[in-house]
Structures are given as C-alpha cells and as structure tokens.
Amino acid sequence: MSPASAGEPHGALYRQDSLPDGTRVTCVPVDGGYQTTVAIPARWDVFRVNIAINWANGQTVEKRFWRPPWRDEDSFPWSGTFSRRGR
C-alpha cells in the first residue's frame, strides 16, 4: 500500500483482490511519514499478515519487514499469524 493522493483512501494496494470482502484500508501522509490503518472483518478464525516498508534514503531503497519474509530462512512457523481463541 502506498500513501493516498488527495481524496483517495489509499494509493497502490498489493494483491487487493485477495483481501476478505469488507476489508477497509487507509494510508494517508502525515508529518514525517504516513499513517496506515487496516480493518479486517470479524469473520475470520485465523489469518496471517506481514508488513514491509520500502525505506528510501534518496539514493537506495531497502525493504524492511515487520516479521521475517515468509520465504526466507529466518522465517518461523506461524510468524505474523493471528487466531481467535474460544471459537
């Protein structure tokens, strides 16, 4: 997802068609960066998410992940997985 242009909730959104129906996202510029919100409908039992930021310093771009990329050797089972208890 990238920050929105004026009047839009978000810019480019990776694999938007694979999100559950009713998912809402926003990504807007704020002082010093941007603010992102993702609201996933309550109809799930388990889901897995990873967040990567393209960190740019003006000359290079580096991808920084919240959890290890799932295909990397540093990944671990259930990384970035959320599940409901008692269901």
Biotite code that builds the C-alpha atoms (Angstrom):
import biotite.structure as struc

atoms = struc.array([
    struc.Atom([0.000, 0.000, 0.000], chain_id="A", res_id=1, res_name="MET", atom_name="CA", element="C"),
    struc.Atom([1.237, 3.448, -0.723], chain_id="A", res_id=2, res_name="SER", atom_name="CA", element="C"),
    struc.Atom([0.083, 6.819, 0.617], chain_id="A", res_id=3, res_name="PRO", atom_name="CA", element="C"),
    struc.Atom([-3.051, 8.266, -0.941], chain_id="A", res_id=4, res_name="ALA", atom_name="CA", element="C"),
    struc.Atom([-3.421, 11.179, -3.255], chain_id="A", res_id=5, res_name="SER", atom_name="CA", element="C"),
    struc.Atom([-5.851, 13.891, -2.190], chain_id="A", res_id=6, res_name="ALA", atom_name="CA", element="C"),
    struc.Atom([-9.391, 12.494, -1.885], chain_id="A", res_id=7, res_name="GLY", atom_name="CA", element="C"),
    struc.Atom([-8.358, 8.821, -2.074], chain_id="A", res_id=8, res_name="GLU", atom_name="CA", element="C"),
    struc.Atom([-8.306, 6.367, 0.900], chain_id="A", res_id=9, res_name="PRO", atom_name="CA", element="C"),
    struc.Atom([-5.014, 4.775, -0.194], chain_id="A", res_id=10, res_name="HIS", atom_name="CA", element="C"),
    struc.Atom([-2.609, 4.556, -3.096], chain_id="A", res_id=11, res_name="GLY", atom_name="CA", element="C"),
    struc.Atom([-1.428, 1.285, -4.625], chain_id="A", res_id=12, res_name="ALA", atom_name="CA", element="C"),
    struc.Atom([-2.510, -1.767, -2.612], chain_id="A", res_id=13, res_name="LEU", atom_name="CA", element="C"),
    struc.Atom([-0.664, -5.064, -3.195], chain_id="A", res_id=14, res_name="TYR", atom_name="CA", element="C"),
    struc.Atom([-2.981, -8.004, -4.002], chain_id="A", res_id=15, res_name="ARG", atom_name="CA", element="C"),
    struc.Atom([-6.111, -6.047, -3.135], chain_id="A", res_id=16, res_name="GLN", atom_name="CA", element="C"),
    struc.Atom([-8.282, -8.728, -4.771], chain_id="A", res_id=17, res_name="ASP", atom_name="CA", element="C"),
    struc.Atom([-7.085, -11.336, -2.235], chain_id="A", res_id=18, res_name="SER", atom_name="CA", element="C"),
    struc.Atom([-8.350, -9.410, 0.823], chain_id="A", res_id=19, res_name="LEU", atom_name="CA", element="C"),
    struc.Atom([-11.553, -10.587, 2.535], chain_id="A", res_id=20, res_name="PRO", atom_name="CA", element="C"),
    struc.Atom([-14.744, -8.806, 1.497], chain_id="A", res_id=21, res_name="ASP", atom_name="CA", element="C"),
    struc.Atom([-15.373, -5.821, 3.739], chain_id="A", res_id=22, res_name="GLY", atom_name="CA", element="C"),
    struc.Atom([-11.697, -5.135, 4.468], chain_id="A", res_id=23, res_name="THR", atom_name="CA", element="C"),
    struc.Atom([-11.068, -1.393, 4.781], chain_id="A", res_id=24, res_name="ARG", atom_name="CA", element="C"),
    struc.Atom([-7.691, 0.278, 4.378], chain_id="A", res_id=25, res_name="VAL", atom_name="CA", element="C"),
    struc.Atom([-6.386, 3.805, 4.574], chain_id="A", res_id=26, res_name="THR", atom_name="CA", element="C"),
    struc.Atom([-2.910, 5.204, 4.083], chain_id="A", res_id=27, res_name="CYS", atom_name="CA", element="C"),
    struc.Atom([-2.501, 8.963, 4.336], chain_id="A", res_id=28, res_name="VAL", atom_name="CA", element="C"),
    struc.Atom([0.525, 11.265, 4.551], chain_id="A", res_id=29, res_name="PRO", atom_name="CA", element="C"),
    struc.Atom([1.230, 12.793, 7.982], chain_id="A", res_id=30, res_name="VAL", atom_name="CA", element="C"),
    struc.Atom([4.091, 14.926, 9.263], chain_id="A", res_id=31, res_name="ASP", atom_name="CA", element="C"),
    struc.Atom([7.262, 12.858, 8.958], chain_id="A", res_id=32, res_name="GLY", atom_name="CA", element="C"),
    struc.Atom([5.739, 9.878, 7.150], chain_id="A", res_id=33, res_name="GLY", atom_name="CA", element="C"),
    struc.Atom([2.332, 8.275, 6.730], chain_id="A", res_id=34, res_name="TYR", atom_name="CA", element="C"),
    struc.Atom([-0.363, 6.574, 8.780], chain_id="A", res_id=35, res_name="GLN", atom_name="CA", element="C"),
    struc.Atom([-1.881, 3.256, 7.766], chain_id="A", res_id=36, res_name="THR", atom_name="CA", element="C"),
    struc.Atom([-4.988, 1.527, 9.107], chain_id="A", res_id=37, res_name="THR", atom_name="CA", element="C"),
    struc.Atom([-6.225, -1.912, 8.049], chain_id="A", res_id=38, res_name="VAL", atom_name="CA", element="C"),
    struc.Atom([-9.603, -3.142, 9.323], chain_id="A", res_id=39, res_name="ALA", atom_name="CA", element="C"),
    struc.Atom([-10.280, -6.830, 8.679], chain_id="A", res_id=40, res_name="ILE", atom_name="CA", element="C"),
    struc.Atom([-13.868, -8.096, 9.105], chain_id="A", res_id=41, res_name="PRO", atom_name="CA", element="C"),
    struc.Atom([-14.573, -10.176, 12.205], chain_id="A", res_id=42, res_name="ALA", atom_name="CA", element="C"),
    struc.Atom([-15.485, -13.265, 10.143], chain_id="A", res_id=43, res_name="ARG", atom_name="CA", element="C"),
    struc.Atom([-12.072, -14.898, 10.439], chain_id="A", res_id=44, res_name="TRP", atom_name="CA", element="C"),
    struc.Atom([-10.655, -17.595, 12.676], chain_id="A", res_id=45, res_name="ASP", atom_name="CA", element="C"),
    struc.Atom([-7.009, -17.389, 11.564], chain_id="A", res_id=46, res_name="VAL", atom_name="CA", element="C"),
    struc.Atom([-5.153, -15.007, 9.307], chain_id="A", res_id=47, res_name="PHE", atom_name="CA", element="C"),
    struc.Atom([-1.531, -14.263, 8.518], chain_id="A", res_id=48, res_name="ARG", atom_name="CA", element="C"),
    struc.Atom([-0.096, -10.889, 7.654], chain_id="A", res_id=49, res_name="VAL", atom_name="CA", element="C"),
    struc.Atom([3.292, -9.394, 7.028], chain_id="A", res_id=50, res_name="ASN", atom_name="CA", element="C"),
    struc.Atom([4.192, -5.760, 6.590], chain_id="A", res_id=51, res_name="ILE", atom_name="CA", element="C"),
    struc.Atom([7.087, -4.476, 4.514], chain_id="A", res_id=52, res_name="ALA", atom_name="CA", element="C"),
    struc.Atom([8.159, -0.871, 4.187], chain_id="A", res_id=53, res_name="ILE", atom_name="CA", element="C"),
    struc.Atom([10.224, 0.374, 1.281], chain_id="A", res_id=54, res_name="ASN", atom_name="CA", element="C"),
    struc.Atom([12.705, 2.526, 3.186], chain_id="A", res_id=55, res_name="TRP", atom_name="CA", element="C"),
    struc.Atom([14.219, 5.115, 0.847], chain_id="A", res_id=56, res_name="ALA", atom_name="CA", element="C"),
    struc.Atom([17.095, 7.418, 1.666], chain_id="A", res_id=57, res_name="ASN", atom_name="CA", element="C"),
    struc.Atom([17.115, 9.306, -1.628], chain_id="A", res_id=58, res_name="GLY", atom_name="CA", element="C"),
    struc.Atom([19.600, 7.002, -3.361], chain_id="A", res_id=59, res_name="GLN", atom_name="CA", element="C"),
    struc.Atom([18.653, 3.449, -2.435], chain_id="A", res_id=60, res_name="THR", atom_name="CA", element="C"),
    struc.Atom([15.512, 1.599, -1.397], chain_id="A", res_id=61, res_name="VAL", atom_name="CA", element="C"),
    struc.Atom([15.613, -1.106, 1.260], chain_id="A", res_id=62, res_name="GLU", atom_name="CA", element="C"),
    struc.Atom([12.673, -3.377, 2.106], chain_id="A", res_id=63, res_name="LYS", atom_name="CA", element="C"),
    struc.Atom([12.124, -3.631, 5.884], chain_id="A", res_id=64, res_name="ARG", atom_name="CA", element="C"),
    struc.Atom([9.765, -6.298, 7.219], chain_id="A", res_id=65, res_name="PHE", atom_name="CA", element="C"),
    struc.Atom([7.718, -6.421, 10.436], chain_id="A", res_id=66, res_name="TRP", atom_name="CA", element="C"),
    struc.Atom([8.262, -10.200, 10.579], chain_id="A", res_id=67, res_name="ARG", atom_name="CA", element="C"),
    struc.Atom([10.789, -12.189, 8.521], chain_id="A", res_id=68, res_name="PRO", atom_name="CA", element="C"),
    struc.Atom([9.736, -12.665, 4.884], chain_id="A", res_id=69, res_name="PRO", atom_name="CA", element="C"),
    struc.Atom([7.934, -15.997, 4.726], chain_id="A", res_id=70, res_name="TRP", atom_name="CA", element="C"),
    struc.Atom([10.260, -17.461, 2.109], chain_id="A", res_id=71, res_name="ARG", atom_name="CA", element="C"),
    struc.Atom([13.451, -16.503, 3.997], chain_id="A", res_id=72, res_name="ASP", atom_name="CA", element="C"),
    struc.Atom([15.408, -18.883, 6.180], chain_id="A", res_id=73, res_name="GLU", atom_name="CA", element="C"),
    struc.Atom([14.802, -16.524, 9.142], chain_id="A", res_id=74, res_name="ASP", atom_name="CA", element="C"),
    struc.Atom([11.039, -17.113, 8.941], chain_id="A", res_id=75, res_name="SER", atom_name="CA", element="C"),
    struc.Atom([9.404, -19.306, 11.550], chain_id="A", res_id=76, res_name="PHE", atom_name="CA", element="C"),
    struc.Atom([6.104, -21.230, 11.672], chain_id="A", res_id=77, res_name="PRO", atom_name="CA", element="C"),
    struc.Atom([3.103, -19.042, 12.374], chain_id="A", res_id=78, res_name="TRP", atom_name="CA", element="C"),
    struc.Atom([5.035, -15.777, 12.055], chain_id="A", res_id=79, res_name="SER", atom_name="CA", element="C"),
    struc.Atom([2.559, -12.933, 11.682], chain_id="A", res_id=80, res_name="GLY", atom_name="CA", element="C"),
    struc.Atom([-0.390, -15.264, 12.353], chain_id="A", res_id=81, res_name="THR", atom_name="CA", element="C"),
    struc.Atom([-3.358, -14.162, 14.416], chain_id="A", res_id=82, res_name="PHE", atom_name="CA", element="C"),
    struc.Atom([-6.008, -16.593, 15.652], chain_id="A", res_id=83, res_name="SER", atom_name="CA", element="C"),
    struc.Atom([-9.157, -16.306, 17.715], chain_id="A", res_id=84, res_name="ARG", atom_name="CA", element="C"),
    struc.Atom([-9.394, -18.235, 20.954], chain_id="A", res_id=85, res_name="ARG", atom_name="CA", element="C"),
    struc.Atom([-12.564, -19.945, 22.092], chain_id="A", res_id=86, res_name="GLY", atom_name="CA", element="C"),
    struc.Atom([-14.098, -20.349, 18.665], chain_id="A", res_id=87, res_name="ARG", atom_name="CA", element="C"),
])
